[in-house]
Amino acid sequence: WVVAIFKALRPAVIGMICAAGISILWSQDLSWFPILIFAITLFVTTYFKTDSAIVVPVAGIVGLLLL
């Protein structure tokens, strides 16, 4: 039962994450730096198969320190 419930909730969670990302995107000015951090994070996560639980906080800290 628990596994079936979590599988059913996945599309809703993905939709909420996308909606939050779109609302943040529309409320902020885009510059080259956040896009660069996103690209590097995406590359490291996909190419090196790094766990996103490590990459996302590191990217956030780098963004805070360099901005």
Predicted model as a PDB file, atoms N, CA, C, CB and O in Angstrom, pLDDT in the B-factor column:
MODEL        1                                                                  
ATOM      1  N   TRP A   1       0.813  -1.197   0.000  1.00 84.00           N  
ATOM      2  CA  TRP A   1       0.000   0.000   0.000  1.00 84.00           C  
ATOM      3  C   TRP A   1       0.852   1.253   0.000  1.00 84.00           C  
ATOM      4  CB  TRP A   1      -0.922   0.002   1.188  1.00 84.00           C  
ATOM      5  O   TRP A   1       0.584   2.197  -0.744  1.00 84.00           O  
ATOM      6  N   VAL A   2       1.866   1.260   0.826  1.00 89.00           N  
ATOM      7  CA  VAL A   2       2.696   2.451   0.962  1.00 89.00           C  
ATOM      8  C   VAL A   2       3.429   2.747  -0.345  1.00 89.00           C  
ATOM      9  CB  VAL A   2       3.703   2.278   2.112  1.00 89.00           C  
ATOM     10  O   VAL A   2       3.497   3.901  -0.769  1.00 89.00           O  
ATOM     11  N   VAL A   3       3.968   1.731  -0.974  1.00 89.00           N  
ATOM     12  CA  VAL A   3       4.676   1.924  -2.238  1.00 89.00           C  
ATOM     13  C   VAL A   3       3.722   2.443  -3.306  1.00 89.00           C  
ATOM     14  CB  VAL A   3       5.332   0.610  -2.699  1.00 89.00           C  
ATOM     15  O   VAL A   3       4.092   3.321  -4.085  1.00 89.00           O  
ATOM     16  N   ALA A   4       2.520   1.925  -3.356  1.00 88.00           N  
ATOM     17  CA  ALA A   4       1.532   2.379  -4.335  1.00 88.00           C  
ATOM     18  C   ALA A   4       1.132   3.832  -4.092  1.00 88.00           C  
ATOM     19  CB  ALA A   4       0.293   1.484  -4.292  1.00 88.00           C  
ATOM     20  O   ALA A   4       0.938   4.589  -5.043  1.00 88.00           O  
ATOM     21  N   ILE A   5       1.011   4.217  -2.849  1.00 89.00           N  
ATOM     22  CA  ILE A   5       0.663   5.603  -2.526  1.00 89.00           C  
ATOM     23  C   ILE A   5       1.785   6.544  -2.959  1.00 89.00           C  
ATOM     24  CB  ILE A   5       0.384   5.758  -1.012  1.00 89.00           C  
ATOM     25  O   ILE A   5       1.516   7.596  -3.538  1.00 89.00           O  
ATOM     26  N   PHE A   6       3.023   6.184  -2.688  1.00 87.00           N  
ATOM     27  CA  PHE A   6       4.144   7.038  -3.091  1.00 87.00           C  
ATOM     28  C   PHE A   6       4.272   7.130  -4.613  1.00 87.00           C  
ATOM     29  CB  PHE A   6       5.447   6.510  -2.495  1.00 87.00           C  
ATOM     30  O   PHE A   6       4.605   8.190  -5.143  1.00 87.00           O  
ATOM     31  N   LYS A   7       4.012   6.039  -5.309  1.00 89.00           N  
ATOM     32  CA  LYS A   7       4.040   6.083  -6.778  1.00 89.00           C  
ATOM     33  C   LYS A   7       2.940   6.982  -7.311  1.00 89.00           C  
ATOM     34  CB  LYS A   7       3.895   4.673  -7.366  1.00 89.00           C  
ATOM     35  O   LYS A   7       3.134   7.669  -8.314  1.00 89.00           O  
ATOM     36  N   ALA A   8       1.798   6.987  -6.660  1.00 89.00           N  
ATOM     37  CA  ALA A   8       0.684   7.834  -7.098  1.00 89.00           C  
ATOM     38  C   ALA A   8       0.960   9.313  -6.814  1.00 89.00           C  
ATOM     39  CB  ALA A   8      -0.616   7.401  -6.404  1.00 89.00           C  
ATOM     40  O   ALA A   8       0.465  10.181  -7.532  1.00 89.00           O  
ATOM     41  N   LEU A   9       1.734   9.602  -5.790  1.00 91.00           N  
ATOM     42  CA  LEU A   9       2.012  10.988  -5.423  1.00 91.00           C  
ATOM     43  C   LEU A   9       3.129  11.625  -6.245  1.00 91.00           C  
ATOM     44  CB  LEU A   9       2.368  11.059  -3.970  1.00 91.00           C  
ATOM     45  O   LEU A   9       3.250  12.850  -6.259  1.00 91.00           O  
ATOM     46  N   ARG A  10       3.935  10.841  -6.920  1.00 90.00           N  
ATOM     47  CA  ARG A  10       5.072  11.374  -7.685  1.00 90.00           C  
ATOM     48  C   ARG A  10       4.681  12.441  -8.701  1.00 90.00           C  
ATOM     49  CB  ARG A  10       5.769  10.252  -8.398  1.00 90.00           C  
ATOM     50  O   ARG A  10       5.306  13.501  -8.716  1.00 90.00           O  
ATOM     51  N   PRO A  11       3.679  12.218  -9.553  1.00 90.00           N  
ATOM     52  CA  PRO A  11       3.333  13.271 -10.522  1.00 90.00           C  
ATOM     53  C   PRO A  11       2.885  14.573  -9.857  1.00 90.00           C  
ATOM     54  CB  PRO A  11       2.237  12.779 -11.444  1.00 90.00           C  
ATOM     55  O   PRO A  11       3.184  15.660 -10.351  1.00 90.00           O  
ATOM     56  N   ALA A  12       2.177  14.462  -8.750  1.00 91.00           N  
ATOM     57  CA  ALA A  12       1.734  15.669  -8.045  1.00 91.00           C  
ATOM     58  C   ALA A  12       2.923  16.425  -7.470  1.00 91.00           C  
ATOM     59  CB  ALA A  12       0.746  15.309  -6.924  1.00 91.00           C  
ATOM     60  O   ALA A  12       2.959  17.654  -7.533  1.00 91.00           O  
ATOM     61  N   VAL A  13       3.882  15.724  -6.917  1.00 89.00           N  
ATOM     62  CA  VAL A  13       5.072  16.363  -6.354  1.00 89.00           C  
ATOM     63  C   VAL A  13       5.892  17.021  -7.462  1.00 89.00           C  
ATOM     64  CB  VAL A  13       5.934  15.333  -5.586  1.00 89.00           C  
ATOM     65  O   VAL A  13       6.377  18.140  -7.295  1.00 89.00           O  
ATOM     66  N   ILE A  14       6.046  16.341  -8.574  1.00 87.00           N  
ATOM     67  CA  ILE A  14       6.785  16.921  -9.697  1.00 87.00           C  
ATOM     68  C   ILE A  14       6.087  18.172 -10.202  1.00 87.00           C  
ATOM     69  CB  ILE A  14       6.936  15.900 -10.836  1.00 87.00           C  
ATOM     70  O   ILE A  14       6.742  19.168 -10.509  1.00 87.00           O  
ATOM     71  N   GLY A  15       4.775  18.128 -10.290  1.00 89.00           N  
ATOM     72  CA  GLY A  15       4.012  19.304 -10.719  1.00 89.00           C  
ATOM     73  C   GLY A  15       4.169  20.474  -9.764  1.00 89.00           C  
ATOM     74  O   GLY A  15       4.299  21.617 -10.203  1.00 89.00           O  
ATOM     75  N   MET A  16       4.160  20.207  -8.466  1.00 91.00           N  
ATOM     76  CA  MET A  16       4.328  21.288  -7.496  1.00 91.00           C  
ATOM     77  C   MET A  16       5.731  21.877  -7.551  1.00 91.00           C  
ATOM     78  CB  MET A  16       4.033  20.784  -6.089  1.00 91.00           C  
ATOM     79  O   MET A  16       5.897  23.089  -7.415  1.00 91.00           O  
ATOM     80  N   ILE A  17       6.733  21.042  -7.747  1.00 85.00           N  
ATOM     81  CA  ILE A  17       8.103  21.540  -7.869  1.00 85.00           C  
ATOM     82  C   ILE A  17       8.233  22.402  -9.119  1.00 85.00           C  
ATOM     83  CB  ILE A  17       9.113  20.368  -7.913  1.00 85.00           C  
ATOM     84  O   ILE A  17       8.848  23.467  -9.073  1.00 85.00           O  
ATOM     85  N   CYS A  18       7.664  21.957 -10.225  1.00 84.00           N  
ATOM     86  CA  CYS A  18       7.712  22.754 -11.461  1.00 84.00           C  
ATOM     87  C   CYS A  18       6.976  24.078 -11.299  1.00 84.00           C  
ATOM     88  CB  CYS A  18       7.109  21.965 -12.630  1.00 84.00           C  
ATOM     89  O   CYS A  18       7.456  25.112 -11.763  1.00 84.00           O  
ATOM     90  N   ALA A  19       5.820  24.058 -10.648  1.00 90.00           N  
ATOM     91  CA  ALA A  19       5.060  25.292 -10.430  1.00 90.00           C  
ATOM     92  C   ALA A  19       5.841  26.268  -9.560  1.00 90.00           C  
ATOM     93  CB  ALA A  19       3.705  24.981  -9.784  1.00 90.00           C  
ATOM     94  O   ALA A  19       5.834  27.471  -9.822  1.00 90.00           O  
ATOM     95  N   ALA A  20       6.508  25.768  -8.536  1.00 87.00           N  
ATOM     96  CA  ALA A  20       7.320  26.632  -7.686  1.00 87.00           C  
ATOM     97  C   ALA A  20       8.487  27.212  -8.464  1.00 87.00           C  
ATOM     98  CB  ALA A  20       7.829  25.863  -6.470  1.00 87.00           C  
ATOM     99  O   ALA A  20       8.808  28.391  -8.316  1.00 87.00           O  
ATOM    100  N   GLY A  21       9.118  26.398  -9.285  1.00 81.00           N  
ATOM    101  CA  GLY A  21      10.240  26.884 -10.102  1.00 81.00           C  
ATOM    102  C   GLY A  21       9.803  27.947 -11.093  1.00 81.00           C  
ATOM    103  O   GLY A  21      10.507  28.937 -11.295  1.00 81.00           O  
ATOM    104  N   ILE A  22       8.655  27.750 -11.708  1.00 85.00           N  
ATOM    105  CA  ILE A  22       8.156  28.736 -12.674  1.00 85.00           C  
ATOM    106  C   ILE A  22       7.793  30.041 -11.979  1.00 85.00           C  
ATOM    107  CB  ILE A  22       6.935  28.185 -13.427  1.00 85.00           C  
ATOM    108  O   ILE A  22       8.080  31.118 -12.501  1.00 85.00           O  
ATOM    109  N   SER A  23       7.166  29.960 -10.809  1.00 87.00           N  
ATOM    110  CA  SER A  23       6.818  31.199 -10.104  1.00 87.00           C  
ATOM    111  C   SER A  23       8.066  31.948  -9.637  1.00 87.00           C  
ATOM    112  CB  SER A  23       5.916  30.889  -8.902  1.00 87.00           C  
ATOM    113  O   SER A  23       8.083  33.179  -9.651  1.00 87.00           O  
ATOM    114  N   ILE A  24       9.094  31.236  -9.231  1.00 79.00           N  
ATOM    115  CA  ILE A  24      10.354  31.884  -8.859  1.00 79.00           C  
ATOM    116  C   ILE A  24      11.013  32.491 -10.093  1.00 79.00           C  
ATOM    117  CB  ILE A  24      11.310  30.876  -8.178  1.00 79.00           C  
ATOM    118  O   ILE A  24      11.565  33.589 -10.028  1.00 79.00           O  
ATOM    119  N   LEU A  25      10.958  31.781 -11.211  1.00 77.00           N  
ATOM    120  CA  LEU A  25      11.550  32.270 -12.447  1.00 77.00           C  
ATOM    121  C   LEU A  25      10.910  33.582 -12.881  1.00 77.00           C  
ATOM    122  CB  LEU A  25      11.413  31.228 -13.550  1.00 77.00           C  
ATOM    123  O   LEU A  25      11.616  34.504 -13.289  1.00 77.00           O  
ATOM    124  N   TRP A  26       9.604  33.682 -12.803  1.00 81.00           N  
ATOM    125  CA  TRP A  26       8.909  34.894 -13.245  1.00 81.00           C  
ATOM    126  C   TRP A  26       9.111  36.059 -12.288  1.00 81.00           C  
ATOM    127  CB  TRP A  26       7.431  34.617 -13.399  1.00 81.00           C  
ATOM    128  O   TRP A  26       8.965  37.213 -12.692  1.00 81.00           O  
ATOM    129  N   SER A  27       9.442  35.787 -11.025  1.00 81.00           N  
ATOM    130  CA  SER A  27       9.579  36.878 -10.062  1.00 81.00           C  
ATOM    131  C   SER A  27      11.009  37.412  -9.952  1.00 81.00           C  
ATOM    132  CB  SER A  27       9.114  36.414  -8.707  1.00 81.00           C  
ATOM    133  O   SER A  27      11.239  38.411  -9.271  1.00 81.00           O  
ATOM    134  N   GLN A  28      11.955  36.771 -10.602  1.00 75.00           N  
ATOM    135  CA  GLN A  28      13.356  37.172 -10.486  1.00 75.00           C  
ATOM    136  C   GLN A  28      13.911  37.622 -11.833  1.00 75.00           C  
ATOM    137  CB  GLN A  28      14.196  36.019  -9.930  1.00 75.00           C  
ATOM    138  O   GLN A  28      13.433  37.207 -12.889  1.00 75.00           O  
ATOM    139  N   ASP A  29      14.918  38.468 -11.775  1.00 76.00           N  
ATOM    140  CA  ASP A  29      15.661  38.815 -12.976  1.00 76.00           C  
ATOM    141  C   ASP A  29      16.716  37.743 -13.221  1.00 76.00           C  
ATOM    142  CB  ASP A  29      16.312  40.224 -12.848  1.00 76.00           C  
ATOM    143  O   ASP A  29      17.455  37.362 -12.313  1.00 76.00           O  
ATOM    144  N   LEU A  30      16.774  37.269 -14.444  1.00 75.00           N  
ATOM    145  CA  LEU A  30      17.776  36.257 -14.762  1.00 75.00           C  
ATOM    146  C   LEU A  30      19.060  36.930 -15.214  1.00 75.00           C  
ATOM    147  CB  LEU A  30      17.259  35.292 -15.847  1.00 75.00           C  
ATOM    148  O   LEU A  30      19.046  37.849 -16.033  1.00 75.00           O  
ATOM    149  N   SER A  31      20.142  36.463 -14.678  1.00 81.00           N  
ATOM    150  CA  SER A  31      21.451  36.913 -15.115  1.00 81.00           C  
ATOM    151  C   SER A  31      22.264  35.673 -15.474  1.00 81.00           C  
ATOM    152  CB  SER A  31      22.165  37.771 -14.010  1.00 81.00           C  
ATOM    153  O   SER A  31      21.768  34.550 -15.378  1.00 81.00           O  
ATOM    154  N   TRP A  32      23.477  35.873 -15.877  1.00 85.00           N  
ATOM    155  CA  TRP A  32      24.300  34.760 -16.320  1.00 85.00           C  
ATOM    156  C   TRP A  32      24.749  33.879 -15.161  1.00 85.00           C  
ATOM    157  CB  TRP A  32      25.503  35.276 -17.067  1.00 85.00           C  
ATOM    158  O   TRP A  32      24.970  32.684 -15.356  1.00 85.00           O  
ATOM    159  N   PHE A  33      24.890  34.439 -13.953  1.00 83.00           N  
ATOM    160  CA  PHE A  33      25.453  33.678 -12.834  1.00 83.00           C  
ATOM    161  C   PHE A  33      24.535  32.540 -12.366  1.00 83.00           C  
ATOM    162  CB  PHE A  33      25.735  34.613 -11.671  1.00 83.00           C  
ATOM    163  O   PHE A  33      25.012  31.412 -12.236  1.00 83.00           O  
ATOM    164  N   PRO A  34      23.251  32.780 -12.109  1.00 80.00           N  
ATOM    165  CA  PRO A  34      22.390  31.644 -11.718  1.00 80.00           C  
ATOM    166  C   PRO A  34      22.261  30.588 -12.814  1.00 80.00           C  
ATOM    167  CB  PRO A  34      21.004  32.149 -11.347  1.00 80.00           C  
ATOM    168  O   PRO A  34      22.157  29.396 -12.527  1.00 80.00           O  
ATOM    169  N   ILE A  35      22.268  31.031 -14.063  1.00 81.00           N  
ATOM    170  CA  ILE A  35      22.204  30.079 -15.162  1.00 81.00           C  
ATOM    171  C   ILE A  35      23.469  29.234 -15.200  1.00 81.00           C  
ATOM    172  CB  ILE A  35      22.003  30.807 -16.500  1.00 81.00           C  
ATOM    173  O   ILE A  35      23.404  28.035 -15.470  1.00 81.00           O  
ATOM    174  N   LEU A  36      24.617  29.843 -14.934  1.00 87.00           N  
ATOM    175  CA  LEU A  36      25.877  29.112 -14.887  1.00 87.00           C  
ATOM    176  C   LEU A  36      25.885  28.090 -13.747  1.00 87.00           C  
ATOM    177  CB  LEU A  36      27.045  30.085 -14.729  1.00 87.00           C  
ATOM    178  O   LEU A  36      26.318  26.953 -13.935  1.00 87.00           O  
ATOM    179  N   ILE A  37      25.410  28.494 -12.573  1.00 85.00           N  
ATOM    180  CA  ILE A  37      25.347  27.569 -11.439  1.00 85.00           C  
ATOM    181  C   ILE A  37      24.417  26.399 -11.768  1.00 85.00           C  
ATOM    182  CB  ILE A  37      24.864  28.303 -10.159  1.00 85.00           C  
ATOM    183  O   ILE A  37      24.730  25.248 -11.464  1.00 85.00           O  
ATOM    184  N   PHE A  38      23.278  26.696 -12.387  1.00 83.00           N  
ATOM    185  CA  PHE A  38      22.347  25.631 -12.783  1.00 83.00           C  
ATOM    186  C   PHE A  38      23.001  24.675 -13.769  1.00 83.00           C  
ATOM    187  CB  PHE A  38      21.073  26.228 -13.400  1.00 83.00           C  
ATOM    188  O   PHE A  38      22.877  23.458 -13.627  1.00 83.00           O  
ATOM    189  N   ALA A  39      23.690  25.207 -14.756  1.00 88.00           N  
ATOM    190  CA  ALA A  39      24.319  24.363 -15.773  1.00 88.00           C  
ATOM    191  C   ALA A  39      25.399  23.474 -15.159  1.00 88.00           C  
ATOM    192  CB  ALA A  39      24.922  25.229 -16.887  1.00 88.00           C  
ATOM    193  O   ALA A  39      25.495  22.291 -15.486  1.00 88.00           O  
ATOM    194  N   ILE A  40      26.204  24.041 -14.276  1.00 90.00           N  
ATOM    195  CA  ILE A  40      27.259  23.255 -13.624  1.00 90.00           C  
ATOM    196  C   ILE A  40      26.640  22.178 -12.735  1.00 90.00           C  
ATOM    197  CB  ILE A  40      28.190  24.174 -12.788  1.00 90.00           C  
ATOM    198  O   ILE A  40      27.102  21.037 -12.719  1.00 90.00           O  
ATOM    199  N   THR A  41      25.599  22.544 -12.000  1.00 88.00           N  
ATOM    200  CA  THR A  41      24.926  21.583 -11.128  1.00 88.00           C  
ATOM    201  C   THR A  41      24.310  20.448 -11.935  1.00 88.00           C  
ATOM    202  CB  THR A  41      23.848  22.281 -10.296  1.00 88.00           C  
ATOM    203  O   THR A  41      24.416  19.282 -11.555  1.00 88.00           O  
ATOM    204  N   LEU A  42      23.668  20.788 -13.045  1.00 86.00           N  
ATOM    205  CA  LEU A  42      23.081  19.767 -13.904  1.00 86.00           C  
ATOM    206  C   LEU A  42      24.153  18.856 -14.488  1.00 86.00           C  
ATOM    207  CB  LEU A  42      22.276  20.417 -15.026  1.00 86.00           C  
ATOM    208  O   LEU A  42      23.971  17.640 -14.548  1.00 86.00           O  
ATOM    209  N   PHE A  43      25.263  19.434 -14.914  1.00 91.00           N  
ATOM    210  CA  PHE A  43      26.354  18.649 -15.472  1.00 91.00           C  
ATOM    211  C   PHE A  43      26.942  17.697 -14.434  1.00 91.00           C  
ATOM    212  CB  PHE A  43      27.441  19.570 -16.014  1.00 91.00           C  
ATOM    213  O   PHE A  43      27.135  16.514 -14.714  1.00 91.00           O  
ATOM    214  N   VAL A  44      27.224  18.207 -13.246  1.00 90.00           N  
ATOM    215  CA  VAL A  44      27.829  17.373 -12.200  1.00 90.00           C  
ATOM    216  C   VAL A  44      26.877  16.251 -11.796  1.00 90.00           C  
ATOM    217  CB  VAL A  44      28.200  18.228 -10.965  1.00 90.00           C  
ATOM    218  O   VAL A  44      27.303  15.117 -11.577  1.00 90.00           O  
ATOM    219  N   THR A  45      25.598  16.568 -11.700  1.00 88.00           N  
ATOM    220  CA  THR A  45      24.631  15.554 -11.289  1.00 88.00           C  
ATOM    221  C   THR A  45      24.465  14.470 -12.343  1.00 88.00           C  
ATOM    222  CB  THR A  45      23.289  16.199 -10.999  1.00 88.00           C  
ATOM    223  O   THR A  45      24.392  13.288 -12.005  1.00 88.00           O  
ATOM    224  N   THR A  46      24.406  14.847 -13.605  1.00 89.00           N  
ATOM    225  CA  THR A  46      24.165  13.844 -14.646  1.00 89.00           C  
ATOM    226  C   THR A  46      25.436  13.139 -15.105  1.00 89.00           C  
ATOM    227  CB  THR A  46      23.501  14.490 -15.830  1.00 89.00           C  
ATOM    228  O   THR A  46      25.423  11.923 -15.298  1.00 89.00           O  
ATOM    229  N   TYR A  47      26.523  13.867 -15.282  1.00 92.00           N  
ATOM    230  CA  TYR A  47      27.741  13.266 -15.825  1.00 92.00           C  
ATOM    231  C   TYR A  47      28.465  12.408 -14.798  1.00 92.00           C  
ATOM    232  CB  TYR A  47      28.672  14.346 -16.333  1.00 92.00           C  
ATOM    233  O   TYR A  47      28.878  11.288 -15.098  1.00 92.00           O  
ATOM    234  N   PHE A  48      28.618  12.931 -13.589  1.00 92.00           N  
ATOM    235  CA  PHE A  48      29.351  12.210 -12.550  1.00 92.00           C  
ATOM    236  C   PHE A  48      28.453  11.357 -11.673  1.00 92.00           C  
ATOM    237  CB  PHE A  48      30.104  13.179 -11.693  1.00 92.00           C  
ATOM    238  O   PHE A  48      28.938  10.683 -10.765  1.00 92.00           O  
ATOM    239  N   LYS A  49      27.132  11.375 -11.933  1.00 87.00           N  
ATOM    240  CA  LYS A  49      26.152  10.602 -11.162  1.00 87.00           C  
ATOM    241  C   LYS A  49      26.238  10.906  -9.663  1.00 87.00           C  
ATOM    242  CB  LYS A  49      26.360   9.103 -11.399  1.00 87.00           C  
ATOM    243  O   LYS A  49      26.123  10.016  -8.821  1.00 87.00           O  
ATOM    244  N   THR A  50      26.444  12.189  -9.361  1.00 86.00           N  
ATOM    245  CA  THR A  50      26.546  12.625  -7.979  1.00 86.00           C  
ATOM    246  C   THR A  50      25.153  12.748  -7.384  1.00 86.00           C  
ATOM    247  CB  THR A  50      27.305  13.961  -7.877  1.00 86.00           C  
ATOM    248  O   THR A  50      24.204  13.119  -8.074  1.00 86.00           O  
ATOM    249  N   ASP A  51      25.040  12.440  -6.118  1.00 87.00           N  
ATOM    250  CA  ASP A  51      23.754  12.529  -5.441  1.00 87.00           C  
ATOM    251  C   ASP A  51      23.307  13.985  -5.356  1.00 87.00           C  
ATOM    252  CB  ASP A  51      23.835  11.906  -4.034  1.00 87.00           C  
ATOM    253  O   ASP A  51      24.082  14.855  -4.960  1.00 87.00           O  
ATOM    254  N   SER A  52      22.075  14.245  -5.724  1.00 83.00           N  
ATOM    255  CA  SER A  52      21.578  15.621  -5.728  1.00 83.00           C  
ATOM    256  C   SER A  52      21.445  16.184  -4.317  1.00 83.00           C  
ATOM    257  CB  SER A  52      20.235  15.689  -6.437  1.00 83.00           C  
ATOM    258  O   SER A  52      21.419  17.402  -4.140  1.00 83.00           O  
ATOM    259  N   ALA A  53      21.361  15.321  -3.320  1.00 87.00           N  
ATOM    260  CA  ALA A  53      21.306  15.791  -1.937  1.00 87.00           C  
ATOM    261  C   ALA A  53      22.614  16.447  -1.521  1.00 87.00           C  
ATOM    262  CB  ALA A  53      20.982  14.636  -0.997  1.00 87.00           C  
ATOM    263  O   ALA A  53      22.639  17.193  -0.542  1.00 87.00           O  
ATOM    264  N   ILE A  54      23.683  16.192  -2.229  1.00 91.00           N  
ATOM    265  CA  ILE A  54      24.972  16.835  -1.964  1.00 91.00           C  
ATOM    266  C   ILE A  54      25.166  18.043  -2.878  1.00 91.00           C  
ATOM    267  CB  ILE A  54      26.128  15.831  -2.155  1.00 91.00           C  
ATOM    268  O   ILE A  54      25.645  19.090  -2.442  1.00 91.00           O  
ATOM    269  N   VAL A  55      24.793  17.891  -4.139  1.00 88.00           N  
ATOM    270  CA  VAL A  55      25.063  18.929  -5.136  1.00 88.00           C  
ATOM    271  C   VAL A  55      24.227  20.187  -4.892  1.00 88.00           C  
ATOM    272  CB  VAL A  55      24.789  18.391  -6.538  1.00 88.00           C  
ATOM    273  O   VAL A  55      24.745  21.297  -5.012  1.00 88.00           O  
ATOM    274  N   VAL A  56      22.959  20.036  -4.554  1.00 86.00           N  
ATOM    275  CA  VAL A  56      22.078  21.198  -4.395  1.00 86.00           C  
ATOM    276  C   VAL A  56      22.520  22.097  -3.236  1.00 86.00           C  
ATOM    277  CB  VAL A  56      20.636  20.736  -4.171  1.00 86.00           C  
ATOM    278  O   VAL A  56      22.606  23.309  -3.435  1.00 86.00           O  
ATOM    279  N   PRO A  57      22.805  21.572  -2.037  1.00 91.00           N  
ATOM    280  CA  PRO A  57      23.287  22.471  -0.975  1.00 91.00           C  
ATOM    281  C   PRO A  57      24.627  23.128  -1.305  1.00 91.00           C  
ATOM    282  CB  PRO A  57      23.416  21.706   0.323  1.00 91.00           C  
ATOM    283  O   PRO A  57      24.848  24.292  -0.970  1.00 91.00           O  
ATOM    284  N   VAL A  58      25.518  22.385  -1.960  1.00 91.00           N  
ATOM    285  CA  VAL A  58      26.809  22.963  -2.339  1.00 91.00           C  
ATOM    286  C   VAL A  58      26.599  24.110  -3.333  1.00 91.00           C  
ATOM    287  CB  VAL A  58      27.737  21.876  -2.951  1.00 91.00           C  
ATOM    288  O   VAL A  58      27.238  25.155  -3.213  1.00 91.00           O  
ATOM    289  N   ALA A  59      25.710  23.921  -4.308  1.00 87.00           N  
ATOM    290  CA  ALA A  59      25.418  24.971  -5.266  1.00 87.00           C  
ATOM    291  C   ALA A  59      24.795  26.188  -4.572  1.00 87.00           C  
ATOM    292  CB  ALA A  59      24.485  24.444  -6.360  1.00 87.00           C  
ATOM    293  O   ALA A  59      25.094  27.327  -4.932  1.00 87.00           O  
ATOM    294  N   GLY A  60      23.957  25.958  -3.611  1.00 86.00           N  
ATOM    295  CA  GLY A  60      23.363  27.060  -2.850  1.00 86.00           C  
ATOM    296  C   GLY A  60      24.398  27.836  -2.063  1.00 86.00           C  
ATOM    297  O   GLY A  60      24.368  29.066  -2.037  1.00 86.00           O  
ATOM    298  N   ILE A  61      25.308  27.132  -1.425  1.00 91.00           N  
ATOM    299  CA  ILE A  61      26.362  27.786  -0.655  1.00 91.00           C  
ATOM    300  C   ILE A  61      27.281  28.579  -1.584  1.00 91.00           C  
ATOM    301  CB  ILE A  61      27.173  26.745   0.149  1.00 91.00           C  
ATOM    302  O   ILE A  61      27.653  29.708  -1.267  1.00 91.00           O  
ATOM    303  N   VAL A  62      27.649  27.998  -2.724  1.00 88.00           N  
ATOM    304  CA  VAL A  62      28.489  28.705  -3.685  1.00 88.00           C  
ATOM    305  C   VAL A  62      27.783  29.962  -4.179  1.00 88.00           C  
ATOM    306  CB  VAL A  62      28.849  27.791  -4.869  1.00 88.00           C  
ATOM    307  O   VAL A  62      28.400  31.020  -4.295  1.00 88.00           O  
ATOM    308  N   GLY A  63      26.500  29.847  -4.468  1.00 83.00           N  
ATOM    309  CA  GLY A  63      25.728  30.998  -4.909  1.00 83.00           C  
ATOM    310  C   GLY A  63      25.675  32.110  -3.875  1.00 83.00           C  
ATOM    311  O   GLY A  63      25.781  33.290  -4.209  1.00 83.00           O  
ATOM    312  N   LEU A  64      25.509  31.720  -2.609  1.00 88.00           N  
ATOM    313  CA  LEU A  64      25.476  32.736  -1.541  1.00 88.00           C  
ATOM    314  C   LEU A  64      26.834  33.391  -1.333  1.00 88.00           C  
ATOM    315  CB  LEU A  64      25.008  32.110  -0.231  1.00 88.00           C  
ATOM    316  O   LEU A  64      26.917  34.595  -1.090  1.00 88.00           O  
ATOM    317  N   LEU A  65      27.894  32.602  -1.428  1.00 90.00           N  
ATOM    318  CA  LEU A  65      29.231  33.156  -1.191  1.00 90.00           C  
ATOM    319  C   LEU A  65      29.699  34.060  -2.334  1.00 90.00           C  
ATOM    320  CB  LEU A  65      30.231  32.027  -0.993  1.00 90.00           C  
ATOM    321  O   LEU A  65      30.420  35.029  -2.097  1.00 90.00           O  
ATOM    322  N   LEU A  66      29.298  33.754  -3.561  1.00 85.00           N  
ATOM    323  CA  LEU A  66      29.788  34.506  -4.692  1.00 85.00           C  
ATOM    324  C   LEU A  66      28.894  35.678  -5.094  1.00 85.00           C  
ATOM    325  CB  LEU A  66      29.955  33.595  -5.844  1.00 85.00           C  
ATOM    326  O   LEU A  66      29.308  36.529  -5.882  1.00 85.00           O  
ATOM    327  N   LEU A  67      27.699  35.730  -4.573  1.00 73.00           N  
ATOM    328  CA  LEU A  67      26.818  36.856  -4.906  1.00 73.00           C  
ATOM    329  C   LEU A  67      26.956  37.941  -3.916  1.00 73.00           C  
ATOM    330  CB  LEU A  67      25.384  36.429  -4.983  1.00 73.00           C  
ATOM    331  O   LEU A  67      26.292  38.971  -4.033  1.00 73.00           O  
TER     332      LEU A  67                                                      
ENDMDL                                                                          
END                                                                             
